[in-house]
Amino acid sequence: MNWRDYWNQDTPIYVNERHKLLHYRLIANDIIGLIPSPDAVVLDYGCGEALLADKVAARCARLYLSDAAPLVRDRLNERFRDNERITVLATDDVADLADSSIDLIVVNSLVQYLSLDEFRGLLRLLHPKLKDNGRLVLGDVIPPDISPLIDAKALLSFAWQGGFMRAALGGLARTAFSEYRKIREELGLSQYSAEEIADLLDDAGFVPERAARNLGHNQARMTFVGRPAQALDTDDLTER
């Protein structure tokens, strides 16, 4: 089994429905805060179930939800079939989007499931899709020095605030014996330092910047913003 197969099924990654709802509400609010204007075109790449994508779509002109798992896409199509602002895509279909057509691309909690070559390929794919003043946001990047205990502590803090502490404690116990732990031990999770992410973004033609806070609840992880370098160079020349 690979990570794509793992996510193409119901998983125990959320300890209960309240956890899932609060997680997706937080991510939706974070994405809304990144949308530059009501006319913006937004791509959420590797979106997962995106339970509150309709709230995001209400703040922009077009929202593309892209996920590799057919089960996830089926659920998204069912949930948002009446929303004319939302289009559900397979990740392979993103290549067909017009170049220079996207204002904001969000890739949240996905980089850890990609190999280095896959990550580089994704950056090369997404760069031409952005408008000159567009932004690529990489969220929930795992640094090399983080441990599962830090992730567990972040979850328990989120659970305490969200009122699902008992379920979180039970969920952590179940995870210790779950398929997620087994596949994580077999395949591992990709981890990057801030310097490594900056270098990868730079190599792909972006000007990188680390955001002040991470998307989602776990502030031990990192978020980065990449802007097309050529556009910034042109702006600099114009200002001179």
Protein Blocks (a to p, Z undefined) as FASTA:
>chain_A
ZZklmmncccfkbfbfklmmmmmmmmmmmmmmmpmbfkbccddehklnolmlmmmmmmpm
bdcdddfblklmmmmmmmmmmmmkbccddfklmmmpcghkbfbdcdehklmmpcfklmmm
mmmmmmmmpcfkbccddehiacfkbcfklmmmmmmmmmmmnopmmmmmmmmmmmmmmmkl
mmmmmnopadddfklmmmmmmmnopacdddfbdehjblkbccdddddfklmmmmmmmmZZ
